Amino acid sequence: MDLNRLSKIRQDLHQIPELGFQEKKTQTYLLTVLKKLPQEHLKIETWRTGILVKVIGNNSKRVIGFRADMDGLPIQENTGLSYQSKHEGYMHACGHDFHMTIALGALFQLASQPIDDDVVFIFQPAEEGPGGALPMLESELFAEFRPDYIFALHISPELPVGIVSSRAGLLFANTSELFLDFKGKGGHAAYPHMTDDMVVAASTFVSQLQQIVSRRVDPIESAVVTIGKITGGTVQNVIAEHARIEGTIRTANASTINKIKTEIELFVKGFEQSHHCEISIDYGSNYYQVYNTKAYVDQFKQIIQSSGKAKWLEASAAMTGEDFGYFLRDIPGFMFWLGVDSAYGLHHSKLNPNESALEVGMHVVEQTIRELKFV
Ligand SMILES: CC(=O)N[C@@H](CCC[C@H](N)C(=O)O)C(=O)O
């Protein structure tokens, strides 16, 4: 598949970002493209809003898996591009339009010229939340497609086009969402002493919460608590009876996340007393770390270094989360970063990846499928 075709697919997908498990238009679009491919080697099944596609090998003994995530984010796009999102308030700001396009490109190449083994392309919903990987992995349908090794990519705006980057072991963090609802007595703006003011309570809580990372977690461990959203109150001259904060916890070690949760719960108990309020905690969805299998990363690095299509860069572990970690907990494999050179990063309303990276990604995925040996 050439760059023009890849670019057309990517721009079509870019215009229809949908949230996790709502990827209906995306699924329909992908199925339409898939139906145009030579069908004799393909087995296509849908799972919720996702799709599993097997390219049946010439003489199959094993199965190779490649996963692409499908969902967008609740972000208002601000790129000014001619193919900007048509879904007001939603954007492919994490590159999943790129991931799906690259998967389709590699699938097209493989369907035209299959290898001996079967290759499964996994179009997985809901990576940003609430998490599609774990329920898909546990589904009866997935058992029919289950690969013997699996890999995936994520775009990296910070890296130039042509760079491929990964590492053995930990690549992405353990994550847990964090939702806290504050309830207390509201009232007239002029009589604060007769209220409990949940806006003051929640904002105090947010700044003190950071001390859990700085004073309760061993500094040798890595941890992040980010609050990305705070809401509360109804109007400017009424003291709020409700506020809500929404965030995420990230740690390099799976056990540290439990330590942080215990500390948050202790802190909440004391805070409820001192601020005369009730706080409910919801941890939302939790993702297991992305931990790459060394034997596969070592081979992948060799393939990249001898490919002439891309350059290798040894990665550092990052605090990003990915439910692909659940696939890697069960099935050996790896994830890698693909350079797309954007001045604005992941989850930014101006993210604008360079489309020439689509071709690099497609070649790297196809070549890896053709050359990587099972270990
Ligand atoms: C690659 C990436 O950006 N992934 C997301 C995953 C989010 C999981 C969940 N909603 C959470 O916030 O914990 C990320 O924000 O790292």
PDBQT file of the ligand as one rigid body, heavy atoms in Angstrom, charges set to zero:
ROOT
HETATM    1  C1  LIG A 401      -0.504   5.776  25.610  1.00  0.00    +0.000 C 
HETATM    2  C2  LIG A 401      -1.417   6.533  26.486  1.00  0.00    +0.000 C 
HETATM    3  O1  LIG A 401      -1.397   7.751  26.476  1.00  0.00    +0.000 OA
HETATM    4  N1  LIG A 401      -2.252   5.820  27.246  1.00  0.00    +0.000 N 
HETATM    5  C3  LIG A 401      -3.116   6.417  28.215  1.00  0.00    +0.000 C 
HETATM    6  C4  LIG A 401      -3.825   5.309  28.975  1.00  0.00    +0.000 C 
HETATM    7  C5  LIG A 401      -4.803   5.843  30.009  1.00  0.00    +0.000 C 
HETATM    8  C6  LIG A 401      -5.347   4.810  30.939  1.00  0.00    +0.000 C 
HETATM    9  C7  LIG A 401      -6.321   5.355  31.955  1.00  0.00    +0.000 C 
HETATM   10  N2  LIG A 401      -7.409   6.091  31.373  1.00  0.00    +0.000 N 
HETATM   11  C8  LIG A 401      -5.600   6.216  32.991  1.00  0.00    +0.000 C 
HETATM   12  O2  LIG A 401      -5.581   7.449  32.839  1.00  0.00    +0.000 OA
HETATM   13  O3  LIG A 401      -5.077   5.689  33.969  1.00  0.00    +0.000 OA
HETATM   14  C9  LIG A 401      -2.315   7.278  29.185  1.00  0.00    +0.000 C 
HETATM   15  O4  LIG A 401      -2.873   8.279  29.673  1.00  0.00    +0.000 OA
HETATM   16  O5  LIG A 401      -1.142   6.985  29.479  1.00  0.00    +0.000 OA
ENDROOT
TORSDOF 0
